[in-house]
Amino acid sequence: MLKTPLNKLHHEHGGNMVEFAGWEMPIAYGSIQDEHVQVRTKGGLFDVSHMGRLKITGRHARRLIARACTRRIGDMQQGQCRYGLVCNEQGGVKDDILVYRMDDTEFLLVVNASNREKIVEHLNNIIQAEEMVAKLEDQTMKTAMVAIQGPKVMDLVSRVSSEVPTLKRYRFTVKNLLIAKLIVSRTGYTGEDGVEVILPAGIVETALKLLLKDADLKAKDSDMKLVGLGARDTLRLEAGMPLYGHELGEDINALACGVDFAIALDKDQGDLPEPFIGQEALKKTRDQGGPPQTLAAFVAEGKRTPRQGMPVMIEGKQVGVITSGCMSPTLGVPIAMGFIDRQHNTPGTRVTIDAGRAELPAEVRANPLYTKPKTK
C-alpha cells in the first residue's frame, strides 16, 4: 500500500489503519462518533494526502481544464478555487474535482485518490487528441495535503497568520515557510469552516508543529485532534456532499447528483465558449425534463441505519435506492442519501427502506440535513 508523509504520525497516535484506494489510511483513532463531534464542536485534522494533486501548465492549460470540467474556467480569478465535475461523453461522472487557478497558464487540480490515474490518462488523451500545448505533472507523491475543519480552527490559524482567516470561501493564498511554498485554501468537505494546506512532503510535520503550536493532539479536551476517514464520511453525509462510488459514478448522470450549481450547460455560448465533454448528453437530458431519478436525503425512524444498495419503496413498489447511510452523531437519527424517482423527491414524502428482514420507515428531507450554525 502507498503511505502518506504522515503515516508515522497516524501509527504514533493509534490510528486504525485500513486500505483505501491503494493507500494505508486511518479510519479512526478511537471512536468515529467522538471524532465527528470533535469536528462539529472544536477542530479536527485530516490527512488527505492520498487525494491526487495535478499541476497543469502551458499555453493551453486553461483550455484543457475547461474542456474537461463542467464549470466555467475562463472567468476564474487568480487565487480562486472551483468545485466541478469531469464527465464522460454520456454525461456520467468520471470524478468530482477542485480547480485552483494560479494564473492564466498554471492550474492545480485536486482529484479523488481512486480516480487519479484515470483522470491523468483522460487529460493526457485530451491534450493529444486536440493538439494542446499543455503539460500535466502529477505532484501527489512529492506533496502532502491536510484539512483542518471545525468552528475553532480559525482562532487557531489566526495565531500564525492574519491573512488566512480573511480568505473568502473557495479562495486560496500561497504562503512561504522556510524555503517552501504552501497553498492554503478555504473550501471544506465537512459542513464546517476550516482550511486545506498543500505543501512539500518533506516539511509537513514541521509545518504542522508551527501551525498547531501548543495544541496537544492527544489531550482529552484539546481543541484540535486527529480525525480519520470514518468521521470524514459521516460529516460529509450530514452536510449533503456526494462521494464518488456512492452518489457519483460513470454510470450516474451528472444532473442527478444534486450539484447542478457545478454544471454550466451554457459553457459553449458567449464570447468565450468552453464546451465540455459530456455537455451535449447533459443538454439532451435537460431537454427531456431531467434524469428520471435525482439525489435525495432521508431520515429513518428507529435505530437501524440504511445502507448502500437498499431499495427505497413506496406502497410496495421500488422507487429508488440508498447510496450512503449512517447514524447521524449530530442529529441523533439514522440518515441516508440515495436516488429516488424525480416525482417523489419532495421533502415530506414518506417511504420505506427495504433492509431485508426489516422495513425502515423514512421520510424525504431537504438536503443538506445539517447546516453550520450562523455566527453572530
C-alpha positions as YAML, in Angstrom:
chain: A
units: angstrom
residues:
- id: 1
  name: MET
  ca: [0.00, 0.00, 0.00]
- id: 2
  name: LEU
  ca: [1.05, 3.58, -0.59]
- id: 3
  name: LYS
  ca: [1.80, 5.63, 2.52]
- id: 4
  name: THR
  ca: [1.28, 9.35, 3.06]
- id: 5
  name: PRO
  ca: [4.01, 11.56, 4.57]
- id: 6
  name: LEU
  ca: [2.04, 11.48, 7.85]
- id: 7
  name: ASN
  ca: [1.90, 7.69, 8.08]
- id: 8
  name: LYS
  ca: [4.25, 7.61, 11.08]
- id: 9
  name: LEU
  ca: [2.08, 10.16, 12.90]
- id: 10
  name: HIS
  ca: [-1.00, 8.01, 12.38]
- id: 11
  name: HIS
  ca: [0.68, 4.98, 13.92]
- id: 12
  name: GLU
  ca: [2.05, 7.01, 16.83]
- id: 13
  name: HIS
  ca: [-1.46, 8.20, 17.67]
- id: 14
  name: GLY
  ca: [-3.01, 4.74, 17.47]
- id: 15
  name: GLY
  ca: [-4.69, 5.07, 14.10]
- id: 16
  name: ASN
  ca: [-6.79, 2.10, 12.99]
- id: 17
  name: MET
  ca: [-5.16, 1.72, 9.59]
- id: 18
  name: VAL
  ca: [-7.04, 0.31, 6.59]
- id: 19
  name: GLU
  ca: [-6.56, 0.10, 2.84]
- id: 20
  name: PHE
  ca: [-8.31, 2.90, 0.97]
- id: 21
  name: ALA
  ca: [-7.87, 3.40, -2.79]
- id: 22
  name: GLY
  ca: [-4.46, 1.75, -2.58]
- id: 23
  name: TRP
  ca: [-3.29, 3.82, 0.40]
- id: 24
  name: GLU
  ca: [-2.82, 2.91, 4.06]
- id: 25
  name: MET
  ca: [-5.12, 5.38, 5.81]
- id: 26
  name: PRO
  ca: [-6.58, 5.82, 9.32]
- id: 27
  name: ILE
  ca: [-10.28, 5.00, 9.55]
- id: 28
  name: ALA
  ca: [-10.25, 6.36, 13.14]
- id: 29
  name: TYR
  ca: [-8.00, 6.82, 16.16]
- id: 30
  name: GLY
  ca: [-10.71, 5.81, 18.62]
- id: 31
  name: SER
  ca: [-14.44, 6.42, 18.30]
- id: 32
  name: ILE
  ca: [-15.76, 7.66, 14.95]
- id: 33
  name: GLN
  ca: [-18.62, 9.35, 16.78]
- id: 34
  name: ASP
  ca: [-16.25, 11.17, 19.15]
- id: 35
  name: GLU
  ca: [-14.12, 12.35, 16.23]
- id: 36
  name: HIS
  ca: [-17.26, 13.53, 14.42]
- id: 37
  name: VAL
  ca: [-18.36, 15.56, 17.46]
- id: 38
  name: GLN
  ca: [-14.82, 16.94, 17.81]
- id: 39
  name: VAL
  ca: [-15.07, 18.47, 14.32]
- id: 40
  name: ARG
  ca: [-18.58, 19.81, 14.85]
- id: 41
  name: THR
  ca: [-17.71, 21.45, 18.19]
- id: 42
  name: LYS
  ca: [-13.97, 22.18, 18.11]
- id: 43
  name: GLY
  ca: [-11.49, 21.16, 15.43]
- id: 44
  name: GLY
  ca: [-10.18, 18.14, 13.58]
- id: 45
  name: LEU
  ca: [-7.09, 17.49, 11.49]
- id: 46
  name: PHE
  ca: [-7.50, 15.18, 8.48]
- id: 47
  name: ASP
  ca: [-4.67, 13.72, 6.42]
- id: 48
  name: VAL
  ca: [-5.96, 13.91, 2.84]
- id: 49
  name: SER
  ca: [-2.58, 13.38, 1.19]
- id: 50
  name: HIS
  ca: [-3.99, 10.36, -0.65]
- id: 51
  name: MET
  ca: [-6.02, 12.69, -2.88]
- id: 52
  name: GLY
  ca: [-4.45, 13.46, -6.24]
- id: 53
  name: ARG
  ca: [-2.76, 16.81, -6.90]
- id: 54
  name: LEU
  ca: [-2.21, 17.51, -10.59]
- id: 55
  name: LYS
  ca: [-0.33, 20.59, -11.80]
- id: 56
  name: ILE
  ca: [-1.36, 21.81, -15.28]
- id: 57
  name: THR
  ca: [0.84, 24.34, -17.07]
- id: 58
  name: GLY
  ca: [1.25, 25.72, -20.58]
- id: 59
  name: ARG
  ca: [-0.39, 27.97, -23.13]
- id: 60
  name: HIS
  ca: [-3.50, 25.77, -23.31]
- id: 61
  name: ALA
  ca: [-3.77, 24.91, -19.60]
- id: 62
  name: ARG
  ca: [-6.99, 26.85, -19.18]
- id: 63
  name: ARG
  ca: [-8.47, 25.43, -22.37]
- id: 64
  name: LEU
  ca: [-7.63, 21.88, -21.26]
- id: 65
  name: ILE
  ca: [-9.36, 22.22, -17.91]
- id: 66
  name: ALA
  ca: [-12.33, 23.98, -19.47]
- id: 67
  name: ARG
  ca: [-12.70, 21.06, -21.89]
- id: 68
  name: ALA
  ca: [-12.66, 18.54, -19.06]
- id: 69
  name: CYS
  ca: [-14.57, 20.40, -16.33]
- id: 70
  name: THR
  ca: [-18.26, 21.25, -16.12]
- id: 71
  name: ARG
  ca: [-17.58, 24.69, -14.55]
- id: 72
  name: ARG
  ca: [-16.59, 27.87, -16.34]
- id: 73
  name: ILE
  ca: [-12.82, 28.29, -16.11]
- id: 74
  name: GLY
  ca: [-12.16, 31.38, -18.22]
- id: 75
  name: ASP
  ca: [-13.67, 33.80, -15.72]
- id: 76
  name: MET
  ca: [-11.88, 32.36, -12.68]
- id: 77
  name: GLN
  ca: [-9.74, 34.86, -10.81]
- id: 78
  name: GLN
  ca: [-6.21, 34.26, -9.62]
- id: 79
  name: GLY
  ca: [-6.42, 32.71, -6.16]
- id: 80
  name: GLN
  ca: [-9.88, 31.23, -6.75]
- id: 81
  name: CYS
  ca: [-11.00, 27.59, -6.37]
- id: 82
  name: ARG
  ca: [-13.99, 26.00, -8.04]
- id: 83
  name: TYR
  ca: [-15.71, 22.68, -7.46]
- id: 84
  name: GLY
  ca: [-16.68, 20.87, -10.65]
- id: 85
  name: LEU
  ca: [-17.21, 17.53, -12.34]
- id: 86
  name: VAL
  ca: [-15.32, 15.67, -15.03]
- id: 87
  name: CYS
  ca: [-17.78, 13.83, -17.26]
- id: 88
  name: ASN
  ca: [-17.63, 11.14, -19.92]
- id: 89
  name: GLU
  ca: [-19.27, 11.52, -23.32]
- id: 90
  name: GLN
  ca: [-22.54, 10.09, -21.97]
- id: 91
  name: GLY
  ca: [-22.77, 12.67, -19.17]
- id: 92
  name: GLY
  ca: [-21.71, 10.25, -16.44]
- id: 93
  name: VAL
  ca: [-19.27, 11.42, -13.78]
- id: 94
  name: LYS
  ca: [-15.63, 10.40, -14.06]
- id: 95
  name: ASP
  ca: [-14.76, 12.35, -10.91]
- id: 96
  name: ASP
  ca: [-15.52, 15.46, -8.90]
- id: 97
  name: ILE
  ca: [-12.59, 17.85, -8.60]
- id: 98
  name: LEU
  ca: [-11.37, 21.15, -7.20]
- id: 99
  name: VAL
  ca: [-9.72, 23.58, -9.64]
- id: 100
  name: TYR
  ca: [-7.17, 26.10, -8.31]
- id: 101
  name: ARG
  ca: [-6.23, 28.96, -10.66]
- id: 102
  name: MET
  ca: [-2.67, 30.20, -10.10]
- id: 103
  name: ASP
  ca: [-2.59, 32.31, -13.27]
- id: 104
  name: ASP
  ca: [-3.59, 32.03, -16.94]
- id: 105
  name: THR
  ca: [-1.06, 29.28, -17.65]
- id: 106
  name: GLU
  ca: [-0.95, 27.39, -14.35]
- id: 107
  name: PHE
  ca: [-3.70, 25.48, -12.56]
- id: 108
  name: LEU
  ca: [-3.85, 22.82, -9.86]
- id: 109
  name: LEU
  ca: [-6.47, 20.06, -9.77]
- id: 110
  name: VAL
  ca: [-7.34, 18.07, -6.65]
- id: 111
  name: VAL
  ca: [-8.94, 14.75, -7.58]
- id: 112
  name: ASN
  ca: [-10.12, 11.66, -5.73]
- id: 113
  name: ALA
  ca: [-7.49, 9.05, -4.86]
- id: 114
  name: SER
  ca: [-9.38, 6.25, -6.58]
- id: 115
  name: ASN
  ca: [-9.62, 8.23, -9.83]
- id: 116
  name: ARG
  ca: [-6.19, 9.90, -10.00]
- id: 117
  name: GLU
  ca: [-4.66, 7.63, -12.64]
- id: 118
  name: LYS
  ca: [-7.88, 7.64, -14.67]
- id: 119
  name: ILE
  ca: [-8.04, 11.45, -14.70]
- id: 120
  name: VAL
  ca: [-4.34, 11.74, -15.61]
- id: 121
  name: GLU
  ca: [-4.96, 9.46, -18.60]
- id: 122
  name: HIS
  ca: [-8.14, 11.35, -19.54]
- id: 123
  name: LEU
  ca: [-6.40, 14.74, -19.51]
- id: 124
  name: ASN
  ca: [-3.41, 13.45, -21.47]
- id: 125
  name: ASN
  ca: [-5.79, 11.99, -24.06]
- id: 126
  name: ILE
  ca: [-7.44, 15.41, -24.48]
- id: 127
  name: ILE
  ca: [-4.03, 17.09, -24.87]
- id: 128
  name: GLN
  ca: [-3.06, 14.61, -27.57]
- id: 129
  name: ALA
  ca: [-6.40, 14.48, -29.40]
- id: 130
  name: GLU
  ca: [-6.84, 18.25, -29.54]
- id: 131
  name: GLU
  ca: [-3.13, 19.06, -30.03]
- id: 132
  name: MET
  ca: [-2.91, 21.29, -26.98]
- id: 133
  name: VAL
  ca: [0.25, 22.91, -25.63]
- id: 134
  name: ALA
  ca: [-0.10, 21.83, -22.01]
- id: 135
  name: LYS
  ca: [1.87, 19.78, -19.51]
- id: 136
  name: LEU
  ca: [0.47, 17.65, -16.71]
- id: 137
  name: GLU
  ca: [2.62, 16.93, -13.66]
- id: 138
  name: ASP
  ca: [1.31, 14.53, -11.03]
- id: 139
  name: GLN
  ca: [2.58, 16.04, -7.76]
- id: 140
  name: THR
  ca: [0.75, 13.64, -5.45]
- id: 141
  name: MET
  ca: [3.78, 11.66, -4.28]
- id: 142
  name: LYS
  ca: [6.01, 14.63, -3.52]
- id: 143
  name: THR
  ca: [3.44, 16.74, -1.69]
- id: 144
  name: ALA
  ca: [1.16, 16.36, 1.31]
- id: 145
  name: MET
  ca: [-2.32, 17.72, 1.97]
- id: 146
  name: VAL
  ca: [-4.12, 18.23, 5.26]
- id: 147
  name: ALA
  ca: [-7.61, 19.55, 6.01]
- id: 148
  name: ILE
  ca: [-8.28, 21.33, 9.30]
- id: 149
  name: GLN
  ca: [-12.00, 21.70, 9.99]
- id: 150
  name: GLY
  ca: [-14.19, 22.92, 12.84]
- id: 151
  name: PRO
  ca: [-15.59, 26.06, 14.49]
- id: 152
  name: LYS
  ca: [-12.39, 26.76, 16.48]
- id: 153
  name: VAL
  ca: [-9.98, 26.30, 13.59]
- id: 154
  name: MET
  ca: [-9.76, 29.93, 12.50]
- id: 155
  name: ASP
  ca: [-8.89, 31.05, 16.02]
- id: 156
  name: LEU
  ca: [-6.01, 28.60, 15.92]
- id: 157
  name: VAL
  ca: [-4.89, 29.65, 12.43]
- id: 158
  name: SER
  ca: [-5.02, 33.35, 13.40]
- id: 159
  name: ARG
  ca: [-2.11, 32.75, 15.79]
- id: 160
  name: VAL
  ca: [0.21, 32.16, 12.86]
- id: 161
  name: SER
  ca: [-1.45, 34.13, 10.04]
- id: 162
  name: SER
  ca: [-3.60, 37.24, 9.87]
- id: 163
  name: GLU
  ca: [-4.30, 36.71, 6.15]
- id: 164
  name: VAL
  ca: [-5.70, 33.16, 6.09]
- id: 165
  name: PRO
  ca: [-8.72, 33.86, 8.38]
- id: 166
  name: THR
  ca: [-9.75, 36.68, 5.99]
- id: 167
  name: LEU
  ca: [-9.89, 34.35, 2.97]
- id: 168
  name: LYS
  ca: [-13.31, 34.10, 1.39]
- id: 169
  name: ARG
  ca: [-14.85, 30.71, 0.70]
- id: 170
  name: TYR
  ca: [-13.32, 28.99, -2.32]
- id: 171
  name: ARG
  ca: [-10.26, 31.21, -2.31]
- id: 172
  name: PHE
  ca: [-6.64, 30.31, -1.64]
- id: 173
  name: THR
  ca: [-3.34, 32.01, -0.93]
- id: 174
  name: VAL
  ca: [0.27, 30.96, -1.35]
- id: 175
  name: LYS
  ca: [2.42, 31.32, 1.78]
- id: 176
  name: ASN
  ca: [6.16, 30.88, 2.32]
- id: 177
  name: LEU
  ca: [7.51, 28.60, 5.03]
- id: 178
  name: LEU
  ca: [11.29, 28.41, 5.25]
- id: 179
  name: ILE
  ca: [12.21, 27.87, 1.58]
- id: 180
  name: ALA
  ca: [8.97, 26.11, 0.68]
- id: 181
  name: LYS
  ca: [5.62, 27.30, -0.61]
- id: 182
  name: LEU
  ca: [2.30, 26.32, 0.95]
- id: 183
  name: ILE
  ca: [-1.09, 26.59, -0.75]
- id: 184
  name: VAL
  ca: [-3.77, 27.37, 1.83]
- id: 185
  name: SER
  ca: [-7.40, 27.17, 0.67]
- id: 186
  name: ARG
  ca: [-10.83, 27.52, 2.28]
- id: 187
  name: THR
  ca: [-13.22, 25.00, 0.72]
- id: 188
  name: GLY
  ca: [-14.20, 22.24, 3.17]
- id: 189
  name: TYR
  ca: [-15.89, 18.85, 2.95]
- id: 190
  name: THR
  ca: [-17.49, 18.62, 6.39]
- id: 191
  name: GLY
  ca: [-20.03, 21.43, 6.56]
- id: 192
  name: GLU
  ca: [-17.71, 23.31, 8.94]
- id: 193
  name: ASP
  ca: [-15.28, 26.16, 8.43]
- id: 194
  name: GLY
  ca: [-11.61, 25.48, 8.02]
- id: 195
  name: VAL
  ca: [-8.65, 25.31, 5.67]
- id: 196
  name: GLU
  ca: [-6.75, 22.88, 3.48]
- id: 197
  name: VAL
  ca: [-2.97, 23.06, 3.16]
- id: 198
  name: ILE
  ca: [-0.91, 21.63, 0.29]
- id: 199
  name: LEU
  ca: [2.84, 21.57, 0.92]
- id: 200
  name: PRO
  ca: [6.03, 19.65, 0.15]
- id: 201
  name: ALA
  ca: [6.00, 16.19, 1.71]
- id: 202
  name: GLY
  ca: [9.32, 16.70, 3.46]
- id: 203
  name: ILE
  ca: [8.19, 19.60, 5.65]
- id: 204
  name: VAL
  ca: [4.63, 18.59, 6.56]
- id: 205
  name: GLU
  ca: [5.45, 17.56, 10.15]
- id: 206
  name: THR
  ca: [7.45, 20.76, 10.78]
- id: 207
  name: ALA
  ca: [4.65, 22.86, 9.30]
- id: 208
  name: LEU
  ca: [2.02, 21.20, 11.49]
- id: 209
  name: LYS
  ca: [4.07, 21.86, 14.60]
- id: 210
  name: LEU
  ca: [4.30, 25.55, 13.70]
- id: 211
  name: LEU
  ca: [0.62, 25.75, 12.82]
- id: 212
  name: LEU
  ca: [-0.69, 23.88, 15.83]
- id: 213
  name: LYS
  ca: [1.90, 25.34, 18.23]
- id: 214
  name: ASP
  ca: [0.84, 24.32, 21.73]
- id: 215
  name: ALA
  ca: [-2.07, 22.09, 20.68]
- id: 216
  name: ASP
  ca: [-1.85, 18.61, 22.23]
- id: 217
  name: LEU
  ca: [-3.45, 16.21, 19.77]
- id: 218
  name: LYS
  ca: [-3.71, 13.53, 22.45]
- id: 219
  name: ALA
  ca: [-5.23, 15.67, 25.22]
- id: 220
  name: LYS
  ca: [-8.82, 14.74, 26.08]
- id: 221
  name: ASP
  ca: [-10.13, 18.31, 25.89]
- id: 222
  name: SER
  ca: [-7.89, 19.53, 23.06]
- id: 223
  name: ASP
  ca: [-9.35, 21.97, 20.56]
- id: 224
  name: MET
  ca: [-7.57, 20.03, 17.80]
- id: 225
  name: LYS
  ca: [-7.40, 16.26, 17.34]
- id: 226
  name: LEU
  ca: [-6.57, 13.88, 14.54]
- id: 227
  name: VAL
  ca: [-9.65, 12.59, 12.70]
- id: 228
  name: GLY
  ca: [-9.90, 9.60, 10.38]
- id: 229
  name: LEU
  ca: [-11.81, 8.71, 7.23]
- id: 230
  name: GLY
  ca: [-14.77, 7.30, 9.18]
- id: 231
  name: ALA
  ca: [-15.81, 10.65, 10.63]
- id: 232
  name: ARG
  ca: [-14.98, 12.39, 7.36]
- id: 233
  name: ASP
  ca: [-17.65, 10.22, 5.75]
- id: 234
  name: THR
  ca: [-20.34, 10.84, 8.40]
- id: 235
  name: LEU
  ca: [-19.58, 14.58, 8.38]
- id: 236
  name: ARG
  ca: [-19.93, 14.89, 4.60]
- id: 237
  name: LEU
  ca: [-23.13, 12.81, 4.66]
- id: 238
  name: GLU
  ca: [-24.75, 15.15, 7.19]
- id: 239
  name: ALA
  ca: [-23.61, 18.09, 5.05]
- id: 240
  name: GLY
  ca: [-25.16, 16.59, 1.90]
- id: 241
  name: MET
  ca: [-21.93, 16.25, -0.07]
- id: 242
  name: PRO
  ca: [-21.77, 13.46, -2.67]
- id: 243
  name: LEU
  ca: [-18.99, 10.87, -2.66]
- id: 244
  name: TYR
  ca: [-17.56, 9.15, -5.70]
- id: 245
  name: GLY
  ca: [-18.58, 5.50, -5.80]
- id: 246
  name: HIS
  ca: [-21.77, 6.29, -3.93]
- id: 247
  name: GLU
  ca: [-23.59, 9.38, -5.25]
- id: 248
  name: LEU
  ca: [-21.22, 9.94, -8.20]
- id: 249
  name: GLY
  ca: [-20.10, 7.49, -10.86]
- id: 250
  name: GLU
  ca: [-19.54, 6.93, -14.57]
- id: 251
  name: ASP
  ca: [-23.00, 5.38, -14.93]
- id: 252
  name: ILE
  ca: [-24.73, 8.15, -12.95]
- id: 253
  name: ASN
  ca: [-25.98, 11.17, -14.90]
- id: 254
  name: ALA
  ca: [-24.31, 14.34, -13.61]
- id: 255
  name: LEU
  ca: [-27.66, 16.15, -13.46]
- id: 256
  name: ALA
  ca: [-28.98, 13.56, -10.98]
- id: 257
  name: CYS
  ca: [-26.31, 14.15, -8.33]
- id: 258
  name: GLY
  ca: [-27.62, 17.30, -6.66]
- id: 259
  name: VAL
  ca: [-24.73, 19.52, -7.79]
- id: 260
  name: ASP
  ca: [-26.38, 21.40, -10.65]
- id: 261
  name: PHE
  ca: [-24.58, 24.57, -9.47]
- id: 262
  name: ALA
  ca: [-21.35, 22.94, -10.69]
- id: 263
  name: ILE
  ca: [-22.64, 22.24, -14.21]
- id: 264
  name: ALA
  ca: [-22.66, 25.15, -16.67]
- id: 265
  name: LEU
  ca: [-24.70, 23.89, -19.61]
- id: 266
  name: ASP
  ca: [-24.25, 27.26, -21.37]
- id: 267
  name: LYS
  ca: [-20.44, 26.98, -21.44]
- id: 268
  name: ASP
  ca: [-20.49, 26.62, -25.22]
- id: 269
  name: GLN
  ca: [-22.08, 30.07, -25.59]
- id: 270
  name: GLY
  ca: [-20.91, 33.65, -25.12]
- id: 271
  name: ASP
  ca: [-17.71, 35.48, -26.02]
- id: 272
  name: LEU
  ca: [-15.50, 32.73, -24.60]
- id: 273
  name: PRO
  ca: [-17.12, 29.38, -25.43]
- id: 274
  name: GLU
  ca: [-15.89, 26.48, -23.31]
- id: 275
  name: PRO
  ca: [-17.80, 23.33, -24.35]
- id: 276
  name: PHE
  ca: [-17.03, 20.40, -22.06]
- id: 277
  name: ILE
  ca: [-17.01, 16.67, -22.72]
- id: 278
  name: GLY
  ca: [-20.45, 15.29, -21.96]
- id: 279
  name: GLN
  ca: [-22.22, 18.62, -22.38]
- id: 280
  name: GLU
  ca: [-24.36, 17.57, -25.33]
- id: 281
  name: ALA
  ca: [-25.54, 14.46, -23.49]
- id: 282
  name: LEU
  ca: [-26.46, 16.52, -20.43]
- id: 283
  name: LYS
  ca: [-28.29, 19.08, -22.56]
- id: 284
  name: LYS
  ca: [-30.35, 16.25, -24.02]
- id: 285
  name: THR
  ca: [-31.16, 15.02, -20.51]
- id: 286
  name: ARG
  ca: [-32.23, 18.54, -19.52]
- id: 287
  name: ASP
  ca: [-34.39, 18.97, -22.63]
- id: 288
  name: GLN
  ca: [-36.13, 15.68, -21.86]
- id: 289
  name: GLY
  ca: [-37.17, 17.02, -18.47]
- id: 290
  name: GLY
  ca: [-34.20, 15.87, -16.43]
- id: 291
  name: PRO
  ca: [-32.96, 12.49, -15.23]
- id: 292
  name: PRO
  ca: [-35.63, 10.01, -14.11]
- id: 293
  name: GLN
  ca: [-34.14, 9.83, -10.61]
- id: 294
  name: THR
  ca: [-32.43, 12.50, -8.52]
- id: 295
  name: LEU
  ca: [-30.48, 12.55, -5.29]
- id: 296
  name: ALA
  ca: [-32.46, 12.85, -2.06]
- id: 297
  name: ALA
  ca: [-31.77, 12.93, 1.67]
- id: 298
  name: PHE
  ca: [-33.64, 10.63, 4.04]
- id: 299
  name: VAL
  ca: [-34.24, 10.44, 7.78]
- id: 300
  name: ALA
  ca: [-35.26, 7.00, 9.03]
- id: 301
  name: GLU
  ca: [-37.20, 6.03, 12.13]
- id: 302
  name: GLY
  ca: [-35.79, 3.72, 14.79]
- id: 303
  name: LYS
  ca: [-32.15, 2.83, 15.37]
- id: 304
  name: ARG
  ca: [-31.23, 0.82, 12.28]
- id: 305
  name: THR
  ca: [-29.12, 2.57, 9.65]
- id: 306
  name: PRO
  ca: [-29.96, 2.46, 5.92]
- id: 307
  name: ARG
  ca: [-27.08, 1.04, 3.88]
- id: 308
  name: GLN
  ca: [-25.87, 1.40, 0.31]
- id: 309
  name: GLY
  ca: [-27.89, -0.74, -2.11]
- id: 310
  name: MET
  ca: [-31.08, -0.96, -0.02]
- id: 311
  name: PRO
  ca: [-34.22, -0.38, -2.13]
- id: 312
  name: VAL
  ca: [-36.45, 2.63, -1.43]
- id: 313
  name: MET
  ca: [-40.12, 1.68, -1.62]
- id: 314
  name: ILE
  ca: [-43.49, 3.44, -1.85]
- id: 315
  name: GLU
  ca: [-46.61, 1.25, -1.49]
- id: 316
  name: GLY
  ca: [-44.64, -1.89, -2.31]
- id: 317
  name: LYS
  ca: [-43.01, -0.51, -5.45]
- id: 318
  name: GLN
  ca: [-39.33, 0.29, -5.69]
- id: 319
  name: VAL
  ca: [-38.82, 3.99, -6.47]
- id: 320
  name: GLY
  ca: [-35.15, 4.40, -5.57]
- id: 321
  name: VAL
  ca: [-32.01, 3.07, -3.90]
- id: 322
  name: ILE
  ca: [-29.85, 4.12, -0.95]
- id: 323
  name: THR
  ca: [-26.29, 5.20, -1.79]
- id: 324
  name: SER
  ca: [-24.93, 6.16, 1.68]
- id: 325
  name: GLY
  ca: [-26.18, 5.93, 5.25]
- id: 326
  name: CYS
  ca: [-25.10, 6.34, 8.87]
- id: 327
  name: MET
  ca: [-26.39, 7.05, 12.35]
- id: 328
  name: SER
  ca: [-26.01, 10.83, 12.50]
- id: 329
  name: PRO
  ca: [-23.92, 11.81, 15.54]
- id: 330
  name: THR
  ca: [-25.20, 15.39, 15.30]
- id: 331
  name: LEU
  ca: [-28.89, 14.75, 14.69]
- id: 332
  name: GLY
  ca: [-29.14, 11.51, 16.67]
- id: 333
  name: VAL
  ca: [-31.17, 9.70, 13.99]
- id: 334
  name: PRO
  ca: [-30.38, 7.36, 11.08]
- id: 335
  name: ILE
  ca: [-29.80, 9.35, 7.89]
- id: 336
  name: ALA
  ca: [-29.09, 8.49, 4.28]
- id: 337
  name: MET
  ca: [-28.75, 9.74, 0.75]
- id: 338
  name: GLY
  ca: [-29.99, 7.95, -2.32]
- id: 339
  name: PHE
  ca: [-31.63, 8.26, -5.70]
- id: 340
  name: ILE
  ca: [-35.40, 8.38, -5.95]
- id: 341
  name: ASP
  ca: [-37.86, 8.86, -8.82]
- id: 342
  name: ARG
  ca: [-37.96, 12.55, -9.56]
- id: 343
  name: GLN
  ca: [-41.70, 12.93, -8.90]
- id: 344
  name: HIS
  ca: [-41.25, 11.62, -5.34]
- id: 345
  name: ASN
  ca: [-38.22, 13.76, -4.46]
- id: 346
  name: THR
  ca: [-40.14, 16.23, -2.31]
- id: 347
  name: PRO
  ca: [-39.46, 16.90, 1.38]
- id: 348
  name: GLY
  ca: [-42.11, 15.17, 3.47]
- id: 349
  name: THR
  ca: [-42.62, 12.21, 1.13]
- id: 350
  name: ARG
  ca: [-42.96, 9.02, 3.19]
- id: 351
  name: VAL
  ca: [-41.01, 5.98, 2.01]
- id: 352
  name: THR
  ca: [-39.97, 2.55, 3.28]
- id: 353
  name: ILE
  ca: [-36.39, 1.35, 3.05]
- id: 354
  name: ASP
  ca: [-36.11, -2.39, 2.44]
- id: 355
  name: ALA
  ca: [-33.44, -3.68, 4.86]
- id: 356
  name: GLY
  ca: [-34.02, -7.35, 4.05]
- id: 357
  name: ARG
  ca: [-35.66, -8.84, 7.12]
- id: 358
  name: ALA
  ca: [-36.82, -5.42, 8.27]
- id: 359
  name: GLU
  ca: [-38.55, -2.41, 6.77]
- id: 360
  name: LEU
  ca: [-37.38, 1.04, 7.82]
- id: 361
  name: PRO
  ca: [-39.99, 3.82, 7.73]
- id: 362
  name: ALA
  ca: [-38.34, 7.02, 6.47]
- id: 363
  name: GLU
  ca: [-39.05, 10.45, 5.09]
- id: 364
  name: VAL
  ca: [-37.50, 12.51, 2.31]
- id: 365
  name: ARG
  ca: [-35.90, 15.67, 3.71]
- id: 366
  name: ALA
  ca: [-34.26, 18.75, 2.23]
- id: 367
  name: ASN
  ca: [-30.56, 18.29, 1.56]
- id: 368
  name: PRO
  ca: [-28.30, 19.05, 3.41]
- id: 369
  name: LEU
  ca: [-29.64, 17.67, 6.65]
- id: 370
  name: TYR
  ca: [-27.09, 19.68, 8.65]
- id: 371
  name: THR
  ca: [-26.03, 23.28, 8.19]
- id: 372
  name: LYS
  ca: [-23.44, 25.08, 10.26]
- id: 373
  name: PRO
  ca: [-24.98, 27.42, 12.88]
- id: 374
  name: LYS
  ca: [-24.65, 31.05, 11.90]
- id: 375
  name: THR
  ca: [-22.22, 33.06, 13.97]
- id: 376
  name: LYS
  ca: [-23.36, 36.35, 15.47]
...
